[in-house]
Amino acid sequence: MNIDKSIRNNKKALLAYFRDRASEFLTEVRKNFADTQADKRARAINENLNKTKDNLIATLLQKAEKEKWHNKEKLEALLLITYCNIVVMIESRNSVRPYEYMDFSRRIGELWDPFCKLCFNYPINDVALFIPPLFSEVKKKLTKEITEYIDNLPIPALEKTELKSYYDKVWSMVTSGEIQLELDLHFTFSGNNYVVDFKSGFGSNEKGNTNRLLLVATVYQNLEANYKCLLLVRSEENNSYFNTLKNSGIWEAYCGNEAYRKIHEYSGYDLKKWIDSNINWEYDFSAETTQHLTQNNLIEYLKW
């Protein structure tokens, strides 16, 4: 497989490369796992194809560094490599364990998030990634501040102790453990810190996740570092859980084309335009895969 800048326009060669690798892996997988072990076969083929993708990307990035490729050139090559790998992974997985609704919808959602994040890993704009704070550090800082405030109040010592006790009770009501402040993406742009949660769509059982996101955003809103919380959703059609977050005043929530416009605004790259020009699932899949997905009404989940 020859790696140069032209790879970002060579879908045919990339699909052929991944399919050749998949054929090799499938031979080994079928030797190692019986027909009754479809789950293990599926997992093994996915792992092997991801290793192939990672090796290809590592080689590309090394060459790009030596030849001083622009981020746009790197990004477009990585987008195409990632897409072609996804196509062949779905084909290969479907050949050992045919997809049904739940598996397929969940899998496509899992793949959309890291695909979008490539625009921020290799941005056109001046974007810098950052490591999110630990909840334990945030809690320690806030506890120190409130303790010092209470200690300076002109009230008896006993009342100060009682106030601190009530404060501890509030923490215990908020959470019985640590809150996960790490979301899908964290970046700085034009002096603001952004925390981003990507989501394929909202199902009917999202109450717990919605409450978690409200709690996490509330914590970020109370920090001093000027955090803005973005929710970017692939699906145009969402439900009351999405609207709850959108109307919360602490999440800036966007879906469908609006989400892609935000990706373009911050990263500097028009991902939607690239998708429209390069992604054609039904044509790029093998005929057998397209037939299976069509017959089982799964094609609709491929609207990126």
URQUI-V637722 format. One record per residue. RES is the residue in one small letter. PSI is psi in degrees with one decimal (NA if undefined). Layout:
BEGIN
res->RES psi->PSI
res->RES psi->PSI
END
This chain:
BEGIN
res->m psi->115.2
res->n psi->129.9
res->i psi->114.0
res->d psi->-175.4
res->k psi->-24.2
res->s psi->-11.6
res->i psi->-25.8
res->r psi->-8.7
res->n psi->15.6
res->n psi->65.1
res->k psi->-40.9
res->k psi->-45.5
res->a psi->-39.5
res->l psi->-43.3
res->l psi->-41.6
res->a psi->-40.9
res->y psi->-49.0
res->f psi->-34.9
res->r psi->-36.3
res->d psi->-43.4
res->r psi->-42.9
res->a psi->-38.2
res->s psi->-41.8
res->e psi->-46.4
res->f psi->-39.7
res->l psi->-35.3
res->t psi->-44.7
res->e psi->-41.1
res->v psi->-42.0
res->r psi->-25.4
res->k psi->-38.2
res->n psi->-26.4
res->f psi->137.4
res->a psi->167.3
res->d psi->-29.1
res->t psi->-7.3
res->q psi->51.9
res->a psi->-37.7
res->d psi->-44.9
res->k psi->-36.9
res->r psi->-45.6
res->a psi->-44.6
res->r psi->-41.7
res->a psi->-41.2
res->i psi->-38.7
res->n psi->-44.9
res->e psi->-43.6
res->n psi->-40.6
res->l psi->-33.8
res->n psi->-35.5
res->k psi->-41.1
res->t psi->-44.7
res->k psi->-45.4
res->d psi->-40.0
res->n psi->-40.6
res->l psi->-43.3
res->i psi->-41.0
res->a psi->-42.3
res->t psi->-43.4
res->l psi->-45.3
res->l psi->-35.5
res->q psi->-44.2
res->k psi->-40.0
res->a psi->-38.4
res->e psi->-43.4
res->k psi->-38.2
res->e psi->0.9
res->k psi->50.7
res->w psi->149.4
res->h psi->153.9
res->n psi->-35.3
res->k psi->-40.4
res->e psi->-42.9
res->k psi->-46.2
res->l psi->-46.5
res->e psi->-33.7
res->a psi->-41.8
res->l psi->-37.4
res->l psi->-44.1
res->l psi->-40.5
res->i psi->-45.6
res->t psi->-44.9
res->y psi->-47.6
res->c psi->-36.7
res->n psi->-41.5
res->i psi->-45.2
res->v psi->-49.4
res->v psi->-33.4
res->m psi->-45.1
res->i psi->-44.3
res->e psi->-49.9
res->s psi->-42.9
res->r psi->-42.1
res->n psi->-28.0
res->s psi->-24.0
res->v psi->-23.1
res->r psi->96.4
res->p psi->137.3
res->y psi->143.0
res->e psi->174.7
res->y psi->-56.4
res->m psi->-47.7
res->d psi->-43.6
res->f psi->-46.1
res->s psi->-40.8
res->r psi->-41.6
res->r psi->-43.7
res->i psi->-38.3
res->g psi->-39.6
res->e psi->-32.5
res->l psi->-25.6
res->w psi->-39.9
res->d psi->-59.6
res->p psi->-26.2
res->f psi->-46.7
res->c psi->-36.5
res->k psi->-20.5
res->l psi->-32.9
res->c psi->-24.7
res->f psi->-21.7
res->n psi->-30.0
res->y psi->66.6
res->p psi->155.9
res->i psi->-39.3
res->n psi->173.0
res->d psi->81.3
res->v psi->136.8
res->a psi->128.9
res->l psi->152.4
res->f psi->160.7
res->i psi->127.4
res->p psi->154.7
res->p psi->155.5
res->l psi->141.8
res->f psi->-36.4
res->s psi->-36.5
res->e psi->-41.6
res->v psi->-46.6
res->k psi->-41.7
res->k psi->-42.9
res->k psi->-46.7
res->l psi->-38.1
res->t psi->-40.7
res->k psi->-43.2
res->e psi->-46.4
res->i psi->-34.6
res->t psi->-43.9
res->e psi->-38.2
res->y psi->-46.1
res->i psi->-40.3
res->d psi->-26.9
res->n psi->0.2
res->l psi->141.8
res->p psi->61.0
res->i psi->161.8
res->p psi->155.3
res->a psi->-37.8
res->l psi->-41.3
res->e psi->-35.1
res->k psi->-42.4
res->t psi->-40.8
res->e psi->-40.7
res->l psi->-42.4
res->k psi->-36.3
res->s psi->-43.6
res->y psi->-38.2
res->y psi->-43.9
res->d psi->-36.2
res->k psi->-36.7
res->v psi->-44.1
res->w psi->-43.6
res->s psi->-28.9
res->m psi->-33.5
res->v psi->-43.9
res->t psi->145.8
res->s psi->-3.3
res->g psi->-147.6
res->e psi->140.5
res->i psi->133.4
res->q psi->104.5
res->l psi->-9.6
res->e psi->120.1
res->l psi->-161.1
res->d psi->-29.9
res->l psi->142.3
res->h psi->119.5
res->f psi->159.7
res->t psi->133.8
res->f psi->126.8
res->s psi->42.6
res->g psi->-0.2
res->n psi->148.4
res->n psi->127.0
res->y psi->135.3
res->v psi->133.2
res->v psi->135.9
res->d psi->119.6
res->f psi->141.9
res->k psi->135.4
res->s psi->-39.5
res->g psi->170.5
res->f psi->124.9
res->g psi->-166.5
res->s psi->-4.6
res->n psi->47.1
res->e psi->12.0
res->k psi->-47.7
res->g psi->-44.5
res->n psi->-37.8
res->t psi->-43.8
res->n psi->-38.5
res->r psi->-44.4
res->l psi->-36.7
res->l psi->-40.8
res->l psi->-45.3
res->v psi->-45.9
res->a psi->-36.3
res->t psi->-40.8
res->v psi->-47.8
res->y psi->-38.8
res->q psi->-23.6
res->n psi->4.3
res->l psi->163.7
res->e psi->-7.4
res->a psi->16.7
res->n psi->53.7
res->y psi->139.3
res->k psi->134.3
res->c psi->121.0
res->l psi->133.0
res->l psi->116.7
res->l psi->117.5
res->v psi->131.6
res->r psi->-46.9
res->s psi->139.4
res->e psi->-28.6
res->e psi->117.5
res->n psi->-179.4
res->n psi->-161.8
res->s psi->-27.8
res->y psi->-42.2
res->f psi->-45.4
res->n psi->-34.3
res->t psi->-44.4
res->l psi->-41.2
res->k psi->-36.7
res->n psi->6.5
res->s psi->-23.5
res->g psi->-5.2
res->i psi->-16.3
res->w psi->132.3
res->e psi->104.7
res->a psi->131.5
res->y psi->144.9
res->c psi->159.4
res->g psi->-131.8
res->n psi->-30.2
res->e psi->-38.8
res->a psi->-43.1
res->y psi->-36.3
res->r psi->-36.1
res->k psi->-39.5
res->i psi->-43.1
res->h psi->-44.8
res->e psi->-45.2
res->y psi->-44.3
res->s psi->-25.7
res->g psi->0.7
res->y psi->134.5
res->d psi->85.3
res->l psi->-37.3
res->k psi->-41.1
res->k psi->-41.0
res->w psi->-43.4
res->i psi->-46.6
res->d psi->-29.8
res->s psi->-23.4
res->n psi->-25.2
res->i psi->125.1
res->n psi->80.4
res->w psi->-51.9
res->e psi->-34.2
res->y psi->-38.5
res->d psi->-28.2
res->f psi->157.9
res->s psi->157.1
res->a psi->-36.5
res->e psi->-40.4
res->t psi->-46.5
res->t psi->-40.5
res->q psi->-44.9
res->h psi->-46.2
res->l psi->-37.5
res->t psi->-46.4
res->q psi->-27.5
res->n psi->15.6
res->n psi->40.9
res->l psi->-10.8
res->i psi->-33.6
res->e psi->-23.7
res->y psi->-3.4
res->l psi->17.9
res->k psi->88.9
res->w psi->NA
END
